[in-house]
């Protein structure tokens, strides 16, 4: 059985030995669209994180039996074509829940505590020269007593909400699907959540209900000093609106996901004036060592149980 890994760079240094136990393995660190068809032509199994697999690719790979998506989302695979051609598609869910929850708090505290400013103040020697034992020029606040709004109450959103509650925050949630309900937290409308919450975290999938969910007019209603974090999917929050608002209003944003990845050099997010109000990470919330190990183990298990 020939197993082809198309974008192994996303797994970092995670051991891949389990694939060798299942068949002959070809590992490609990256694959551009022009290379895909040639690389999968003899594959029985394709492992892809974000490399797109089209109907034409499947038709050209005569031995193809299984496409393993090394992620939760399967929007990079033509699912209708796979079903038509009798090719199984398997994804992995739940492997990165704890990692994303942890990164949510990391982004929050970085912005809330003005970590960039204080780190640079010490390292630049400004603190050493000040003659004062402390620096209170950038006030920060406690989570306790603040209103925290969660958009998307799946496993990650619920995990974030539980930790926020442990810190003493008052929890509110907006279910983008209308399905997730709980008595543990207060359900509210999107409008009230945006206008009343001090902290807003997004943990929803991208679909017809969430695309461009937070545009300029919606975000403009946020409180002064509010912190808005997107750890769901790029496209849920309008990036042009974010780039405007950090320069127009006292509001802070943390973005780990973007509409197009990697973030284009021409993105307005890269030319904001008040960059201290914007914290961006390159889609890393899911990438803890433990999460990637769980991911690879689950992909291998999908191969074992399917073929």
C-alpha positions in Angstrom: 0.0 0.0 0.0 1.4 3.3 -1.1 0.8 6.2 1.4 1.6 9.7 0.3 1.9 12.6 2.7 1.6 15.9 0.8 2.3 18.6 3.4 4.3 17.0 6.2 5.8 20.4 7.1 2.7 21.1 9.1 3.5 18.1 11.5 6.8 19.6 12.5 9.1 17.1 14.2 6.2 14.8 15.1 7.3 11.1 14.6 5.8 9.6 11.5 6.8 5.9 12.0 3.3 4.6 12.3 2.8 5.2 8.6 5.8 3.0 7.7 4.1 0.2 9.7 1.1 0.4 7.3 2.8 0.5 3.9 5.4 2.2 1.7 5.5 5.9 2.5 6.4 9.0 0.4 6.8 12.2 2.4 6.6 15.6 0.8 7.1 18.6 3.1 5.1 20.9 0.8 3.1 20.4 -2.3 1.9 23.1 -4.7 -1.1 22.6 -6.9 1.0 21.8 -10.0 2.7 18.9 -8.2 -0.4 17.2 -6.7 -1.5 15.0 -9.5 2.0 13.6 -10.2 2.6 12.8 -6.6 -0.6 10.9 -5.9 -0.8 9.0 -9.2 0.2 5.6 -7.5 -1.2 6.4 -4.1 -3.7 4.1 -2.3 -3.8 6.6 0.6 -3.4 10.4 0.5 -2.7 12.3 3.7 -3.3 16.0 3.4 -3.7 18.8 5.8 -4.5 21.7 3.5 -3.4 20.5 0.0 -6.6 20.6 -2.2 -7.7 17.3 -3.7 -10.1 17.7 -6.7 -12.2 15.3 -8.7 -9.6 15.4 -11.4 -6.9 14.3 -8.9 -9.0 11.4 -7.7 -9.8 10.2 -11.3 -6.1 10.2 -12.2 -5.1 8.2 -9.1 -6.5 4.8 -10.1 -5.3 3.0 -6.9 -6.7 5.6 -4.6 -8.9 4.2 -1.8 -8.6 6.6 1.1 -8.0 10.3 1.6 -7.0 11.2 5.2 -7.4 14.8 6.1 -5.0 15.6 8.9 -7.4 18.2 10.3 -11.0 18.6 11.4 -12.3 20.5 8.3 -12.6 18.7 5.0 -13.3 21.7 2.7 -10.0 21.0 0.8 -11.4 17.8 -0.6 -14.2 17.4 -3.2 -16.4 15.2 -1.0 -19.1 14.7 -3.6 -16.6 13.5 -6.1 -15.0 11.1 -3.5 -18.4 9.6 -2.8 -19.2 9.2 -6.5 -15.8 7.5 -7.1 -16.1 5.3 -4.0 -13.1 6.8 -2.2 -13.3 7.1 1.6 -12.5 10.4 3.2 -11.6 10.5 6.9 -10.8 13.5 9.1 -9.7 13.8 12.7 -11.8 15.7 15.3 -11.0 16.7 18.9 -7.2 16.3 18.8 -6.4 20.0 19.3 -9.2 21.1 21.7 -6.9 21.6 24.7 -4.2 23.3 22.6 -6.7 25.8 21.2 -8.1 26.5 24.6 -4.6 27.2 26.0 -3.7 29.5 23.1 -6.9 31.4 23.6 -5.8 32.3 27.1 -2.3 33.0 25.9 -3.5 35.6 23.4 -5.9 37.1 26.0 -3.2 37.7 28.6 -0.7 39.0 26.1 -3.1 41.7 25.1 -4.7 42.3 28.5 -1.4 42.6 30.3 0.3 44.7 27.6 3.1 42.1 27.5 4.8 43.5 24.4 5.2 46.9 26.0 6.5 45.7 29.3 8.9 43.2 27.9 10.4 45.8 25.6 10.5 48.3 28.4 12.8 46.0 30.4 14.9 44.8 27.5 15.5 48.2 26.1 16.9 49.5 29.4 14.1 52.0 29.9 13.1 50.4 33.1 16.7 50.2 34.4 17.1 54.0 33.8 13.7 55.0 35.3 14.8 55.0 38.9 11.3 53.6 39.9 10.8 50.0 41.0 7.6 49.5 38.9 5.8 50.8 35.8 2.1 51.4 35.9 1.8 53.4 32.6 -0.2 50.6 30.9 -2.9 49.6 33.3 -4.2 46.0 33.1 -7.3 44.5 34.5 -8.3 41.2 36.1 -10.6 38.7 34.4 -12.6 38.3 37.6 -15.9 40.2 37.3 -15.6 40.9 33.6 -18.2 39.9 31.1 -16.8 37.2 28.7 -18.7 36.3 25.6 -18.1 33.1 23.7 -19.2 32.8 20.0 -19.5 29.1 19.2 -20.1 26.8 22.1 -18.7 23.5 20.8 -16.0 21.6 22.7 -13.4 24.4 22.4 -15.9 27.2 23.2 -17.2 25.3 26.2 -13.7 24.6 27.4 -12.8 28.2 27.2 -16.0 29.2 29.0 -15.2 26.8 31.9 -11.8 28.3 32.4 -13.1 31.8 32.1 -15.7 30.9 34.8 -12.8 29.6 37.0 -11.2 33.0 36.7 -14.4 34.6 38.0 -15.7 36.0 34.7 -19.4 36.3 34.0 -20.1 34.0 31.0 -22.4 34.6 28.0 -22.6 32.7 24.8 -24.0 33.0 21.3 -24.6 29.7 19.4 -23.9 30.3 15.7 -25.8 27.1 14.8 -28.7 27.6 17.2 -28.2 24.0 18.3 -25.8 24.2 21.3 -27.6 25.0 24.5 -26.6 24.8 28.1 -27.8 26.0 31.5 -24.2 26.5 32.7 -23.9 29.9 30.9 -26.2 32.7 29.9 -27.4 32.6 26.3 -27.7 35.9 24.5 -28.0 37.6 21.2 -24.9 38.5 19.1 -25.8 42.2 19.4 -25.9 42.1 23.2 -22.8 40.0 23.4 -20.8 42.4 21.3 -22.0 45.6 23.0 -21.8 44.3 26.6 -18.9 42.0 26.9 -15.3 43.0 27.9 -13.8 39.8 26.3 -15.1 38.1 23.2 -13.7 34.9 21.9 -14.7 33.2 18.6 -14.6 29.4 18.4 -17.0 28.7 15.5 -16.6 27.0 12.2 -16.8 28.9 8.9 -20.1 28.3 7.1 -22.9 30.3 5.5 -24.1 31.4 8.9 -20.7 32.6 10.2 -19.0 34.1 7.0 -18.3 37.8 7.7 -20.3 37.4 10.9 -18.4 40.3 12.5 -18.1 43.3 10.1 -17.2 46.9 10.7 -20.7 47.9 11.9 -21.0 45.0 14.3 -17.5 45.5 15.8 -18.0 49.2 16.1 -20.6 48.4 18.8 -18.0 46.8 21.1 -17.1 48.5 24.3 -14.0 50.7 24.6 -11.2 48.5 25.8 -12.8 45.3 24.6 -10.7 42.4 23.5 -11.8 40.3 20.6 -10.1 37.0 19.8 -10.6 34.9 16.7 -9.5 31.2 17.1 -12.3 29.8 14.9 -11.7 30.4 11.2 -10.6 33.2 9.1 -13.5 34.8 7.3 -15.7 35.0 10.4 -14.3 38.4 11.3 -13.8 41.0 8.6 -10.0 41.7 8.4 -10.4 45.1 6.7 -12.8 46.1 9.5 -10.2 45.0 12.1 -7.5 47.0 10.5 -9.7 50.1 10.6 -10.9 49.7 14.1 -7.6 49.3 15.8 -6.7 52.7 14.6 -10.1 54.3 15.2 -11.2 52.9 18.5 -9.8 51.7 21.8 -10.3 48.0 21.0 -7.9 45.1 20.9 -7.8 42.1 18.5 -6.1 38.7 18.6 -6.1 36.7 15.4 -4.7 33.2 14.9 -6.6 32.5 11.7 -7.0 34.5 8.5 -9.2 34.5 5.4 -6.2 33.6 3.3 -3.3 31.7 4.7 -0.5 32.5 4.9 -1.5 36.2 5.4 -0.8 38.1 2.1 1.8 40.8 2.3 -0.7 43.3 1.0 -3.1 42.6 3.9 -4.2 45.9 5.6 -3.5 44.1 8.9 0.2 44.5 8.3 0.0 48.3 8.0 -2.0 49.3 11.1 -0.7 52.3 13.1 -1.7 51.0 16.5 0.0 47.7 16.2 0.1 47.2 20.0 -3.7 46.7 19.8 -3.3 43.8 17.4 -1.7 40.5 18.2 -1.5 37.9 15.4 -0.1 34.4 15.4 0.3 32.2 12.3 -2.5 29.6 12.8 -0.7 27.9 15.6 -3.4 27.4 18.2 -3.8 23.7 17.1 -0.1 22.9 17.0 0.9 21.9 20.5 3.3 18.9 20.6 0.6 16.8 22.2 -2.0 17.8 19.7 0.2 16.9 16.7 1.0 13.6 18.2 -2.7 12.8 18.7 -3.4 13.9 15.2 -0.8 11.6 13.6 -1.9 8.7 15.8 -5.5 9.3 14.7 -4.7 9.5 11.0 -2.8 6.2 11.2 -5.7 4.6 13.1 -8.1 5.8 10.3 -6.0 4.0 7.8 -5.9 0.8 9.9 -9.6 0.7 10.4 -10.6 1.7 6.9 -8.3 -0.5 4.7 
